[in-house]
Amino acid sequence: MLSREELLKLIDEKYQAMRENPDIYLSGLLHSKPLTYWDYIQVDALLGLQIQRTTEPDEMVFIMYHQINELLFKMILWEIGQVSHCEEITPKKFSMHLGRISRYFDMLSNSFNIMQSGMEIEQYMKYRDTLTPASGFQSAQFRKVEFASTDLLNLIDFRVRPTIDRNTPYEHAFDNMYWQAAGLNPKTGKKSALLSNFEKKYKKEFIDFMQEYNTINLLAKYKSLPEEDRNNLELVNAMRHYDYTVNISWVMNHFNAARHYIESGKGSGEATGGSDWKKYMLPQYQKRIFFPELWTDSELDNWGIDNLEGYKTITDISELTTNKQFKGWQK
């Protein structure tokens, strides 16, 4: 513990280095109020954000659940940013942040029990229509997590991915994201209000974000490392674990929760906007894979079909298929 004299000396040096008068800051400290938990966490503001639109009690569960999800997405983006914006990152630091991100997604995966078992189907079906055309599909933060995790090519609709090359503009890439199909009317091919509203609100922000993370997304960051670091087993396993957790575990838990309500026989049996929700959500259809270089050819071919739980980690780098070729993104 530093003495009072030592603390005052360090404070004086700190503010003088900032070309500030330390006495003014000390005077401000003299008149400041003690910090409380409720002020620091902004508890009153946080608890005032749950506004129901119906009289169904379980709608409050639905609101709070999704607000918690958004807070976790913010934590995930915060961790990704610490990796992406670190100029000389070590495998140890890279792995540490990926571990944090995976734990956040583990929370998200496990939390679908709240949605699946924590609301009455009858209540959900009543307030669900009231919320139209809003949908969790419109979570901008989750889309940013995807953009910040991998090259854009890996997020393109699997059916048109072979037609995309390095010269494709960002806007064209955006228009061919795998999730775009879920916002189209399957009969007319026109954009639903869900997708139109989403694009009106976020499209410019998304394209700016895509440009920012073009060369610093997690996959690009990994590929920029020296070969020795790319072969670090702890880092490779951390990346595989994250990839599996987001694109298989989290997706399948989400799918099962959605199916619980959509196929309950107490509604239309359709997802928001009438999309083919199974082909939108199930991993084997869209092949959402953040780090394809770090999975074997067999694992890639069977993505979301076989249980890859046992493949989340490997014991030797040589287990991976070598000489895979993947396109990057330039403009």
ROVO-619702 format. One record per residue (C-alpha): y, z, x. Coordinates in pm, whole numbers, padded with zeros to 5 digits, always signed. Example, Ala and Ser with C-alpha at 12.3 -4.5 7.8 and 13.67 -1.06 7.14 Angstrom:
BEGIN
-00450+00780+01230;-00106+00714+01367;
//
This chain:
BEGIN
+00000+00000+00000;+00336-00103+00143;+00609+00155+00178;+00931+00126-00024;+01120+00022+00287;+00866-00250+00365;+00878-00381+00006;+01257-00393+00007;+01253-00575+00340;+01010-00837+00206;+01214-00881-00113;+01527-00924+00096;+01356-01188+00314;+01216-01372+00011;+01547-01419-00166;+01745-01486+00149;+01500-01768+00225;+01589-01903-00123;+01960-01860-00037;+01988-01610-00318;+02141-01261-00324;+01849-01014-00348;+02080-00741-00483;+02139-00942-00802;+01764-00968-00865;+01716-00597-00800;+01998-00523-01044;+01827-00740-01305;+01503-00549-01252;+01691-00223-01311;+01791-00335-01661;+01470-00518-01766;+01236-00380-02032;+00878-00277-01947;+00627-00552-02019;+00383-00503-02307;+00056-00679-02380;+00176-00815-02715;+00491-00963-02562;+00312-01112-02263;+00036-01275-02472;+00277-01359-02757;+00033-01205-03004;+00264-01216-03307;+00342-01585-03253;-00025-01666-03191;-00145-01492-03505;+00121-01662-03713;-00010-02012-03644;-00292-02010-03901;-00157-02178-04214;-00407-02265-04488;-00364-02570-04709;-00619-02461-04970;-00736-02141-05137;-01083-02154-04979;-01133-01849-04750;-01353-02034-04500;-01071-02275-04424;-00923-01995-04211;-01240-01999-03998;-01206-02376-03962;-00841-02351-03850;-00891-02072-03599;-01203-02235-03456;-01018-02557-03378;-00718-02371-03236;-00953-02190-02997;-01099-02528-02900;-00752-02660-02816;-00682-02356-02598;-01007-02419-02411;-00919-02787-02368;-00589-02675-02216;-00778-02449-01973;-01005-02741-01880;-00711-02973-01813;-00550-02699-01604;-00862-02680-01385;-00895-03058-01352;-00530-03079-01247;-00594-02835-00961;-00863-03068-00827;-00686-03398-00892;-00354-03296-00740;-00501-03127-00432;-00447-03362-00139;-00721-03231+00091;-00976-03063-00132;-01293-02911+00009;-01635-02938-00157;-01629-02562-00212;-01299-02569-00403;-01403-02882-00593;-01729-02713-00698;-01552-02392-00794;-01321-02565-01042;-01606-02775-01184;-01800-02454-01239;-01510-02309-01435;-01480-02626-01644;-01854-02627-01721;-01837-02265-01834;-01553-02352-02071;-01762-02636-02213;-02060-02402-02238;-01843-02184-02462;-01748-02489-02667;-02112-02598-02698;-02234-02255-02806;-01945-02211-03046;-02071-02484-03281;-02288-02212-03437;-01962-02080-03581;-01904-02413-03751;-02265-02470-03853;-02352-02122-03980;-02013-01960-04027;-01883-02156-04326;-02022-02215-04674;-02101-02582-04731;-01953-02569-05081;-01621-02437-04950;-01611-02687-04665;-01666-02979-04899;-01372-02865-05112;-01110-02830-04840;-01246-03119-04630;-01096-03375-04867;-00766-03189-04866;-00739-03238-04490;-00782-03618-04507;-00695-03817-04297;-00674-03547-04029;-00981-03506-03806;-01092-03338-03484;-01119-03697-03362;-00741-03669-03316;-00762-03407-03042;-00533-03557-02777;-00631-03297-02521;-00999-03389-02539;-00914-03756-02482;-00709-03649-02179;-01009-03455-02048;-01206-03780-02062;-00930-03983-01893;-00897-03720-01619;-01271-03699-01555;-01376-04056-01480;-01275-04417-01428;-01160-04593-01744;-01448-04838-01722;-01690-04556-01804;-01504-04484-02130;-01498-04840-02257;-01708-04924-02564;-02054-04992-02423;-02081-05319-02617;-01776-05474-02448;-01795-05299-02112;-01945-05603-01933;-01637-05810-02025;-01394-05568-01858;-01282-05625-01502;-01037-05480-01250;-00746-05685-01384;-00763-05554-01738;-00430-05392-01842;-00424-05028-01945;-00331-05113-02303;-00633-05340-02337;-00851-05064-02196;-00704-04822-02449;-00781-05062-02735;-01145-05076-02623;-01216-04706-02572;-01557-04609-02710;-01399-04392-02981;-01185-04670-03124;-01473-04797-03338;-01486-04466-03525;-01132-04528-03650;-01202-04872-03793;-01300-04941-04152;-01656-05075-04114;-01607-05317-04406;-01263-05462-04326;-01238-05396-03952;-00886-05260-04005;-00760-04937-03851;-00786-04630-04071;-00493-04396-04128;-00676-04153-03898;-00656-04397-03605;-00314-04541-03690;-00156-04196-03705;-00328-04096-03381;-00203-04403-03194;+00149-04370-03332;+00166-04014-03204;-00010-04044-02867;-00064-04402-02746;+00230-04415-02504;+00152-04067-02377;-00212-04166-02326;-00128-04481-02131;+00108-04283-01905;-00168-04025-01853;-00423-04299-01777;-00190-04438-01510;-00134-04092-01359;-00508-04023-01327;-00606-04377-01230;-00671-04284-00867;-00702-03905-00895;-00951-03853-01180;-01252-03641-01086;-01475-03939-01007;-01204-04111-00803;-01138-03784-00621;-01506-03750-00539;-01530-04110-00413;-01227-04054-00187;-01403-03773+00001;-01564-03826+00342;-01932-03920+00323;-02042-03577+00443;-01855-03410+00157;-01986-03662-00097;-02337-03561+00010;-02266-03191-00036;-02551-03076-00262;-02349-02797-00426;-02074-03042-00523;-02314-03311-00648;-02496-03056-00864;-02168-02919-00999;-02066-03271-01101;-02402-03348-01261;-02394-03019-01449;-02043-03092-01581;-02142-03446-01682;-02451-03323-01867;-02267-03036-02032;-01988-03254-02174;-02169-03577-02253;-02506-03450-02374;-02507-03076-02448;-02161-03052-02608;-02200-03384-02791;-02541-03293-02936;-02423-02952-03054;-02125-03125-03216;-02355-03383-03373;-02588-03117-03518;-02296-02924-03667;-02157-03241-03826;-02497-03341-03960;-02535-02998-04122;-02246-03084-04354;-02253-03464-04376;-02623-03473-04466;-02614-03164-04689;-02636-03375-05005;-02317-03214-05133;-02072-03483-05028;-02042-03855-04976;-02267-03854-04670;-01996-04030-04474;-01785-03917-04182;-01407-03930-04183;-01299-04291-04228;-01650-04400-04323;-01747-04477-03962;-02105-04500-03836;-02080-04145-03709;-02425-04131-03553;-02363-04432-03330;-02020-04291-03244;-02153-03948-03149;-02507-03985-03013;-02510-04023-02630;-02773-04296-02618;-02549-04540-02806;-02220-04511-02619;-02356-04408-02277;-02065-04177-02209;-02129-04083-01847;-01852-03958-01620;-02031-03989-01286;-02294-04268-01312;-02324-04282-00931;-02479-03934-00938;-02767-04013-01174;-03084-04211-01100;-03148-04546-01265;-03413-04385-01485;-03175-04110-01594;-02907-04364-01679;-03149-04577-01879;-03268-04276-02079;-02930-04107-02118;-02934-03894-02432;-03289-04002-02520;-03501-03792-02288;-03423-03426-02238;-03230-03429-01911;-03196-03051-01905;-03425-03032-01604;-03223-03299-01424;-02887-03122-01427;-02942-03023-01066;-03129-03181-00778;-03271-03030-00462;-03203-03321-00226;-02946-03599-00218;-03222-03851-00149;-03341-03803-00508;-03054-04027-00620;-03094-04403-00632;-02885-04555-00354;-02660-04860-00332;-02533-04852-00692;-02230-05075-00740;-01956-04980-00986;-01625-05146-01062;-01300-04960-01017;-00969-04996-01198;-00646-05137-01064;-00390-05206-01329;
//
